[in-house]
């Protein structure tokens, strides 16, 4: 506690965290608490989930509250209902000995009227998801005019989930004089933009490197044929009897299928995906938190904002579509300074994706061989033996002891152990008596490396010799995707099937490479083309892509900062949105033209 006192915390708040067993501050707490308590600084904090960031902002903000003012003074925004509730609970625990502090949580998927009634009673700290808070603001059911501190927790996740406009709206409703504290595990451009626009002279605090995973997480990969992924997963689980893990999959169909197979194989598990009702989701989470489920199979979206302590593993059954999501997945383990393992099951063609992830997390993946039958059985038996050794004899055993001893008297110690093990593990020993070796041969692994580097060589040749770079004035904000670009290029260029290289979609424009050798006046072919009503302006740009940057990301995502909107294009965009009566549904309007991906291109 001494250390917490040195940071400036006092009295009742200290008593609250003492009850939670906090003895020394975590690194992020050590850096953040004095700043929030002391100076009137805005803060950008780069911290993974599980580093103790809730207490880092929660403790000093609770201490700074003026209880005599019955109004919202602290606003915490979080991406998901689960995280919102978790933060609310944490803040209530920290302020256990300050009964006058009122903390409320508002989030979607719950009855709004009940939340309004709670707000009417008066609240000092409001924890909210952005969508629900916007609703409440629009209904004039919440007053955030006197908020002094705004916390944006997991800012990157909030933006990933499409809350950008909601955040802008909410922040515009809070007073200019507020302090803003932005917490994020990664620092993509969009988060930097929010920090630039809404924070003043922000101090930066980092407990790790940008976008880098926690130090306590080790990263391992297994390389197998695609058809062997499930069996590999099964063996990894069987080989770690004390596993408590989240398995990440890409789709809800995958989640359902894997759960079905694992349950059939006797593993306690369930799925968490977008098709579950809130009630079902809560029920699954309750069983998982109570450790009645050994593994939870989840999609990225469903697992957002989930804070579960003590996970031993995170398993990437498929690598994430978007390589940056890996940081979020692996950050679910190795929390609060504990060790964790993040496992990736890949097939040979995914090695380059793994390398891109290594570049982001600045750590190497260790190659692991898929365990064979003997290894799995040894792990299970030794775990069982350890559990038996650790068991405390129960006193009530005494009354049956004599009878049991007499029953087993005929057996030697060795025979007794053999029988016990056979009884307990008969099925497992039989299953693993002779199983296939799932590991790729050295040659197969080298073959994949060879293929990759040949592909790399081909890419380099293309970059060096053939591509011209162009820029167009539509970007991510206009709903523009690589598929749209390819459709427009193919539909309007004089030669079909042009070779298109890298594509980088920025907020308001897009850059791409295309091989136009032998075509004259390529840009003029696009003179009368429009995308969703916006005149399509194509210009050749001199500078080439940085190959490194475009390699590191996925198509269709936001790449880098992008140019600022020109005044004319901004005006056009805002007028168009106003005409369509919504900031979001701006692609609803139907126009004649070439259709691709549900959007409209049009030759004037
Ligand atoms: P958070 O990153 O806020 O979700 O915290 C992760 C976990 O660490 C939670 O279970 C906290 O209760 C725990 N925790 C936070 N700070 C401390 C601390 N100083 N000492 C021990 N545990 C902590």
Boltz pocket constraint, residues with backbone or C-beta under 6 A from the ligand:
constraints:
  - pocket:
      binder: B
      contacts: [[A, 20], [A, 21], [A, 22], [A, 23], [A, 24], [A, 25], [A, 26], [A, 29], [A, 48], [A, 49], [A, 50], [A, 51], [A, 52], [A, 53], [A, 54], [A, 55], [A, 307], [A, 309], [A, 335], [A, 336]]
      max_distance: 6.0
